C-alpha cells in the first residue's frame, strides 16, 4: 500500500503538507468528521490518484479563520484523477479511468439527487443537506489536496474522460470542471445570461473569471467585471471583458460609460461574505455590499446568480449579526424591482459533461482565462499565501509530477 500526504489546515493563516492516511473504503474518525459518519462503509467508492487538485477561494475562507474549521482538516475539493482501486459495488468505473470529481458529494439515490440538486444531497452529511471534500461542516469527507483520495458513490459521482491522451493534452482546462468552471457557469445560468445579455460580475478572482468566461460562452454582448485588484482586472480584460475598479467609486458610473445606461440585464456575485465596500470604503469589510450593489444595478425583472459563498458561522466577522450570517441586505429594493435570486452550491453534475465537451472541442480556454498555474503539492503553503495576497492565478497542485508538460 502506498503512502499518502495532503494539505492540512493548522491554524488561521497556516497550512502545511503532512503525511496522511491512505484512503480505505470506510470513513474513519478525524478532524471535522461527523460522529454519525464514523465507520461508514463505502463499497460503492473508488480510490483516486490525484493528477490535479486545485486551491479554491472557498478554502481560503477556512485558512483565514473565517469559519469553524478544525485544525488538522485535510483540505481540497477540486479533484481530477486516475482511479487506482474500486470497491466491490462499483460496476461501471474501472481502474485506470481518468475522471473529474464533482466537488459536491452526492448519493444519486435521494430525492434531491434525483431532481438534479446534487449540491444538497440528503444522505452524505448527517448535519445538513449537501457535502464536499475537505470542507467544514460538510460531513467530514477527507479532502483531495493530496496524493490519493476516496470518492464515494463512484459510478454516480465520477465523470470519465472519453480519451485519456486527449484529456492529458487539455488537463488544466479539464481540472476546472470539478468546481470553478461549473460554479461560474451556474452563476450565469441562474442570472439568466443569454445571447445579447449585458452582465455585471462582482469579483475577478478565479470564480469571477470563470463566470466571465461562461457569460461569453453563453453569448453575452457585454461582460463587465468589478474588483479592487488591478492585476485580476487586467486578467479579465485579456479575454474581452470590460472592467470596473470599485475602489474608485460606485460601479454604476462606469457601467453607464460602457453601456450608455447605469444598469445591466444580469448580475453575478462571485465574491461572497468577505466582501469589501466601494470607493472610500474599499478597505473596509462590508459583507452585504456586493448583494446590495447588484440589486441596484440589475434592471427591474432581472436576476442575480450568487455562487459566492455565504456562511452561517463566521467567527471573524466585523459585527455580531454577520457572525451568524445575518446581513443588512436591501431586500425591499430587490422586491420592488421583482428581482430573482439563486443561491447555494453549484450542482456540478448539471453542467460538467457539457462543459467537458466544450473544452474537448476547443470552444473555450478556461485554464488560460483563469491563469492556471501549476505548482508541486509541497509548495501548497506558498500557493495559499500568494493567492491570499491577491495573485491573479488559479493554483493547480501537482501531487505526482504529472503536469509538467501542461504547465
C-alpha positions as CSV (number, residue, x, y, z in Angstrom):
1,X,0.0,0.0,0.0
2,X,1.5,3.4,-1.0
3,X,1.8,6.3,1.5
4,X,-0.2,9.5,1.3
5,X,0.2,13.1,2.1
6,X,-2.1,16.1,2.0
7,X,-2.5,19.8,2.7
8,X,-3.6,20.3,6.3
9,X,-5.2,23.4,7.9
10,X,-3.1,24.1,11.0
11,X,-4.4,27.4,12.3
12,X,-5.5,30.7,10.8
13,X,-3.0,31.8,8.2
14,X,-1.2,28.5,8.1
15,X,-1.4,25.3,6.1
16,X,1.2,22.5,5.9
17,X,1.8,19.4,3.9
18,X,1.6,16.4,6.2
19,X,1.8,12.6,5.9
20,X,-1.8,11.4,6.0
21,X,-3.6,8.0,6.0
22,X,-4.0,6.2,2.7
23,X,-7.8,6.1,2.0
24,X,-9.8,2.9,2.6
25,X,-13.4,2.1,1.9
26,X,-14.5,3.3,5.3
27,X,-14.9,6.8,6.7
28,X,-12.7,7.0,9.8
29,X,-12.7,9.4,12.8
30,X,-10.7,12.5,12.3
31,X,-10.8,16.4,12.3
32,X,-14.2,17.5,11.1
33,X,-15.7,14.0,10.6
34,X,-19.3,14.0,11.8
35,X,-19.6,11.3,14.5
36,X,-22.6,9.8,12.7
37,X,-20.3,9.2,9.7
38,X,-17.5,7.5,11.6
39,X,-17.3,3.8,10.4
40,X,-19.5,4.4,7.4
41,X,-18.7,1.8,4.7
42,X,-18.2,2.8,1.1
43,X,-18.1,-0.3,-1.0
44,X,-19.6,1.9,-3.8
45,X,-16.4,4.1,-3.7
46,X,-13.2,4.4,-5.7
47,X,-9.7,5.4,-4.6
48,X,-8.4,8.1,-6.9
49,X,-4.8,9.1,-7.6
50,X,-4.9,12.9,-7.7
51,X,-3.5,14.1,-11.0
52,X,-4.5,17.7,-10.5
53,X,-6.1,19.3,-7.4
54,X,-6.8,23.0,-7.1
55,X,-6.6,25.7,-4.5
56,X,-10.1,27.3,-4.2
57,X,-11.1,30.7,-2.8
58,X,-13.5,28.8,-0.5
59,X,-10.5,27.1,1.0
60,X,-9.1,30.5,1.8
61,X,-12.1,31.4,3.9
62,X,-11.2,28.5,6.2
63,X,-7.5,29.2,6.2
64,X,-8.2,32.8,7.1
65,X,-10.0,31.6,10.2
66,X,-13.4,32.8,8.9
67,X,-15.1,29.5,9.6
68,X,-15.3,26.9,12.4
69,X,-12.9,24.5,10.5
70,X,-11.0,22.4,13.0
71,X,-7.2,22.2,13.0
72,X,-5.9,19.1,11.2
73,X,-8.6,19.2,8.4
74,X,-7.2,17.9,5.1
75,X,-8.3,20.5,2.5
76,X,-9.3,20.3,-1.1
77,X,-12.4,19.7,-3.1
78,X,-11.3,20.4,-6.7
79,X,-10.0,17.0,-7.8
80,X,-9.1,15.4,-11.1
81,X,-7.5,12.0,-11.1
82,X,-7.0,8.4,-12.1
83,X,-8.9,5.5,-10.5
84,X,-6.5,3.1,-8.8
85,X,-8.9,0.9,-6.9
86,X,-12.7,0.3,-6.8
87,X,-15.0,-1.1,-4.1
88,X,-17.0,-4.3,-4.7
89,X,-20.2,-2.4,-5.5
90,X,-18.6,-0.3,-8.3
91,X,-19.9,-1.6,-11.7
92,X,-19.0,0.9,-14.5
93,X,-16.0,2.9,-13.4
94,X,-12.8,1.0,-14.0
95,X,-9.2,1.1,-12.7
96,X,-7.2,3.4,-15.0
97,X,-10.1,5.7,-15.8
98,X,-9.2,9.4,-15.8
99,X,-12.0,11.4,-14.2
100,X,-13.3,14.7,-12.9
101,X,-14.6,14.6,-9.4
102,X,-17.5,17.0,-8.7
103,X,-16.8,18.9,-5.5
104,X,-20.2,18.2,-4.1
105,X,-20.5,14.7,-2.9
106,X,-23.9,13.1,-3.7
107,X,-25.5,9.7,-3.4
108,X,-27.6,9.6,-6.6
109,X,-30.4,8.0,-4.6
110,X,-32.2,10.6,-2.6
111,X,-35.0,12.9,-3.7
112,X,-32.7,15.9,-4.3
113,X,-30.2,14.0,-6.3
114,X,-32.9,12.5,-8.5
115,X,-34.1,16.1,-9.1
116,X,-30.6,17.1,-10.2
117,X,-30.0,19.1,-6.9
118,X,-26.7,17.3,-6.2
119,X,-25.4,20.3,-4.1
120,X,-28.0,19.4,-1.4
121,X,-27.8,15.6,-1.3
122,X,-29.7,14.3,1.7
123,X,-27.7,11.2,2.5
124,X,-24.0,12.2,2.7
125,X,-23.9,14.7,5.6
126,X,-25.8,14.0,8.9
127,X,-25.9,17.7,9.9
128,X,-27.4,19.3,6.9
129,X,-28.1,18.8,3.1
130,X,-25.0,18.9,1.0
131,X,-21.4,17.8,1.3
132,X,-18.0,18.4,-0.1
133,X,-14.5,17.0,0.3
134,X,-12.2,18.6,2.9
135,X,-14.7,21.3,3.9
136,X,-16.0,22.5,7.3
137,X,-19.5,21.2,8.3
138,X,-19.7,19.1,5.2
139,X,-19.8,15.6,6.8
140,X,-16.0,15.1,7.2
141,X,-15.1,13.5,3.9
142,X,-11.4,13.8,3.6
143,X,-10.0,16.4,1.3
144,X,-8.3,15.9,-2.1
145,X,-5.3,18.3,-1.9
146,X,-3.5,15.1,-1.5
147,X,-1.8,12.2,-3.4
148,X,-4.9,9.9,-3.0
149,X,-8.5,10.4,-2.0
150,X,-11.6,8.3,-1.6
151,X,-14.6,9.2,-3.8
152,X,-17.9,7.6,-2.6
153,X,-20.7,6.6,-5.0
154,X,-18.1,6.4,-7.7
155,X,-20.4,5.2,-10.6
156,X,-22.6,8.2,-9.9
157,X,-20.0,10.9,-9.0
158,X,-17.1,10.4,-11.4
159,X,-17.1,11.9,-14.9
160,X,-14.9,9.8,-17.0
161,X,-13.0,11.5,-19.8
162,X,-13.6,9.7,-23.1
163,X,-10.0,9.6,-24.3
164,X,-7.0,9.6,-21.8
165,X,-4.4,11.0,-24.2
166,X,-6.8,13.8,-25.4
167,X,-7.6,14.6,-21.7
168,X,-4.0,14.9,-20.7
169,X,-3.4,17.4,-23.5
170,X,-6.2,19.6,-22.0
171,X,-5.7,18.6,-18.4
172,X,-5.5,22.1,-17.0
173,X,-8.8,23.0,-18.6
174,X,-10.4,19.8,-17.5
175,X,-9.2,20.3,-14.0
176,X,-11.5,23.3,-13.8
177,X,-14.6,21.0,-14.2
178,X,-14.6,19.9,-10.5
179,X,-15.8,23.2,-9.3
180,X,-14.7,26.6,-10.6
181,X,-16.0,26.4,-14.2
182,X,-19.4,24.8,-13.4
183,X,-19.8,27.2,-10.5
184,X,-19.2,30.3,-12.6
185,X,-21.4,28.9,-15.3
186,X,-24.2,28.2,-12.8
187,X,-24.0,31.8,-11.6
188,X,-24.6,33.0,-15.1
189,X,-27.3,30.5,-16.0
190,X,-29.3,31.3,-12.8
191,X,-28.8,35.0,-13.6
192,X,-30.4,34.5,-17.0
193,X,-27.4,35.2,-19.2
194,X,-28.1,34.5,-22.8
195,X,-27.5,35.8,-26.3
196,X,-27.1,39.6,-26.2
197,X,-27.2,40.0,-22.4
198,X,-25.3,42.7,-20.6
199,X,-23.7,41.2,-17.4
200,X,-22.0,42.6,-14.3
201,X,-19.8,40.1,-12.5
202,X,-18.7,41.2,-9.0
203,X,-15.3,39.7,-8.3
204,X,-12.3,39.0,-10.6
205,X,-10.9,36.0,-8.6
206,X,-10.9,32.6,-10.3
207,X,-14.7,32.1,-9.9
208,X,-15.4,35.6,-11.2
209,X,-13.2,34.9,-14.2
210,X,-14.9,31.6,-14.8
211,X,-18.2,33.3,-14.7
212,X,-17.0,35.9,-17.2
213,X,-15.8,33.1,-19.4
214,X,-19.2,31.4,-19.0
215,X,-21.1,34.6,-19.9
216,X,-19.2,34.9,-23.1
217,X,-19.7,31.2,-23.9
218,X,-23.5,31.8,-23.3
219,X,-23.5,34.6,-25.8
220,X,-23.4,37.8,-23.7
221,X,-23.0,41.0,-25.6
222,X,-21.1,42.8,-22.8
223,X,-19.4,41.4,-19.8
224,X,-18.3,43.8,-17.1
225,X,-16.1,42.6,-14.2
226,X,-15.7,44.6,-11.0
227,X,-12.9,44.2,-8.4
228,X,-10.4,46.0,-6.2
229,X,-7.4,44.2,-7.6
230,X,-5.9,45.7,-10.8
231,X,-3.9,42.6,-11.6
232,X,-7.1,40.5,-11.6
233,X,-9.0,43.1,-13.6
234,X,-6.2,43.0,-16.2
235,X,-6.6,39.3,-16.4
236,X,-10.3,39.8,-17.2
237,X,-9.5,42.3,-19.9
238,X,-7.2,39.8,-21.6
239,X,-10.1,37.8,-22.8
240,X,-12.5,40.5,-23.8
241,X,-14.2,41.8,-20.6
242,X,-14.8,45.4,-19.6
243,X,-13.7,46.2,-16.0
244,X,-14.6,48.4,-13.1
245,X,-12.2,49.3,-10.3
246,X,-14.7,49.5,-7.5
247,X,-12.2,51.2,-5.2
248,X,-12.8,54.3,-7.3
249,X,-16.5,54.5,-6.5
250,X,-19.9,53.2,-7.4
251,X,-19.9,50.8,-10.3
252,X,-23.0,52.5,-11.8
253,X,-21.0,55.4,-13.2
254,X,-18.5,53.1,-15.0
255,X,-21.4,50.8,-16.2
256,X,-23.1,53.9,-17.7
257,X,-19.9,54.9,-19.5
258,X,-19.7,51.4,-21.1
259,X,-23.3,50.7,-21.9
260,X,-24.9,54.1,-22.0
261,X,-27.2,53.2,-19.1
262,X,-26.4,52.6,-15.4
263,X,-27.9,49.1,-15.3
264,X,-27.3,45.6,-16.7
265,X,-29.6,42.7,-17.6
266,X,-27.9,40.1,-15.3
267,X,-25.7,40.1,-12.2
268,X,-23.4,37.5,-10.6
269,X,-21.9,37.6,-7.1
270,X,-18.6,35.9,-7.3
271,X,-17.3,37.5,-4.0
272,X,-19.3,36.1,-1.1
273,X,-19.3,37.0,2.6
274,X,-15.8,38.6,2.8
275,X,-16.9,41.5,0.5
276,X,-15.5,44.9,0.9
277,X,-17.1,48.3,0.3
278,X,-16.8,50.6,-2.7
279,X,-15.0,53.9,-3.1
280,X,-13.9,55.3,0.2
281,X,-15.0,52.1,2.0
282,X,-12.9,49.9,-0.3
283,X,-10.6,48.7,2.5
284,X,-13.5,48.1,5.0
285,X,-15.3,44.8,5.2
286,X,-18.9,45.2,4.1
287,X,-20.4,41.7,3.8
288,X,-23.6,42.9,2.1
289,X,-22.0,45.4,-0.2
290,X,-21.9,43.2,-3.3
291,X,-25.5,42.0,-2.9
292,X,-26.8,45.5,-2.4
293,X,-24.9,46.8,-5.4
294,X,-26.2,44.1,-7.6
295,X,-29.8,44.9,-6.6
296,X,-29.2,48.5,-7.6
297,X,-27.6,47.9,-11.0
298,X,-29.6,44.9,-12.3
299,X,-32.6,46.1,-14.3
300,X,-36.2,45.5,-13.0
301,X,-37.3,42.0,-13.7
302,X,-33.7,40.8,-13.9
303,X,-31.9,38.1,-11.9
304,X,-28.9,37.7,-9.7
305,X,-26.8,34.5,-9.5
306,X,-25.0,34.1,-6.2
307,X,-22.2,31.4,-6.5
308,X,-20.1,33.4,-4.0
309,X,-20.0,31.7,-0.6
310,X,-22.1,32.8,2.4
311,X,-21.9,31.0,5.7
312,X,-24.0,30.6,8.9
313,X,-20.9,30.9,11.1
314,X,-18.2,33.5,10.7
315,X,-16.1,34.0,13.9
316,X,-14.0,36.7,12.2
317,X,-17.0,38.9,11.2
318,X,-16.9,42.6,11.9
319,X,-20.3,42.6,13.7
320,X,-22.3,40.2,15.8
321,X,-25.1,39.8,13.2
322,X,-22.6,38.8,10.4
323,X,-21.1,36.2,12.7
324,X,-24.3,34.1,12.3
325,X,-24.8,35.0,8.6
326,X,-27.3,37.9,9.1
327,X,-26.5,40.7,6.7
328,X,-28.1,44.1,6.1
329,X,-29.5,43.3,2.7
330,X,-31.8,45.8,0.9
331,X,-34.4,43.1,0.2
332,X,-37.1,45.7,-0.2
333,X,-35.2,47.1,-3.2
334,X,-34.9,43.6,-4.7
335,X,-38.7,43.0,-4.1
336,X,-39.7,46.4,-5.6
337,X,-37.7,45.5,-8.8
338,X,-39.1,42.0,-9.0
339,X,-35.5,40.5,-9.0
340,X,-34.9,36.8,-8.8
341,X,-32.1,35.3,-6.7
342,X,-30.4,31.9,-6.9
343,X,-28.0,30.8,-4.1
344,X,-26.2,27.7,-2.9
345,X,-23.7,25.2,-4.0
346,X,-23.5,24.7,-7.7
347,X,-24.9,21.3,-8.8
348,X,-21.8,20.4,-10.7
349,X,-23.3,17.3,-12.4
350,X,-25.9,19.5,-14.1
351,X,-23.2,21.1,-16.2
352,X,-19.9,19.3,-16.2
353,X,-20.4,16.9,-19.1
354,X,-21.4,19.7,-21.5
355,X,-18.6,21.9,-20.3
356,X,-16.2,19.0,-20.8
357,X,-17.4,18.7,-24.4
358,X,-16.9,22.4,-25.0
359,X,-13.3,22.1,-23.7
360,X,-12.5,19.0,-25.8
361,X,-13.9,20.6,-28.9
362,X,-11.8,23.8,-28.4
363,X,-14.8,26.1,-27.7
364,X,-13.4,27.5,-24.5
365,X,-10.0,28.0,-22.9
366,X,-10.9,28.2,-19.2
367,X,-7.4,27.5,-17.9
368,X,-5.9,30.4,-19.8
369,X,-8.6,32.7,-18.7
370,X,-8.2,32.0,-15.0
371,X,-4.4,31.9,-15.4
372,X,-4.0,28.3,-14.2
373,X,-0.6,27.9,-12.5
374,X,0.9,24.5,-11.7
375,X,3.0,24.0,-8.5
376,X,4.1,20.9,-6.7
377,X,2.0,19.6,-3.8
378,X,4.9,20.5,-1.4
379,X,4.6,24.2,-2.4
380,X,0.9,24.4,-1.5
381,X,1.6,26.7,1.5
382,X,3.4,29.1,-0.8
383,X,0.4,29.0,-3.2
384,X,-2.0,29.7,-0.4
385,X,0.0,32.8,0.7
386,X,0.3,34.2,-2.8
387,X,-3.4,33.6,-3.5
388,X,-4.3,35.3,-0.3
389,X,-2.3,38.3,-1.3
390,X,-4.4,38.6,-4.4
391,X,-2.3,36.9,-7.1
392,X,-4.2,36.7,-10.4
393,X,-3.7,33.0,-10.6
394,X,-5.6,29.7,-10.2
395,X,-3.1,27.4,-8.4
396,X,-3.2,23.8,-9.5
397,X,-1.3,21.4,-7.3
398,X,0.6,18.5,-9.0
399,X,0.9,15.7,-6.4
400,X,2.6,13.2,-8.7
401,X,4.6,15.4,-11.1
402,X,2.3,14.5,-14.0
403,X,1.5,18.1,-15.1
404,X,5.0,19.2,-16.2
405,X,4.1,19.3,-19.8
406,X,0.9,21.2,-19.1
407,X,2.5,23.9,-17.0
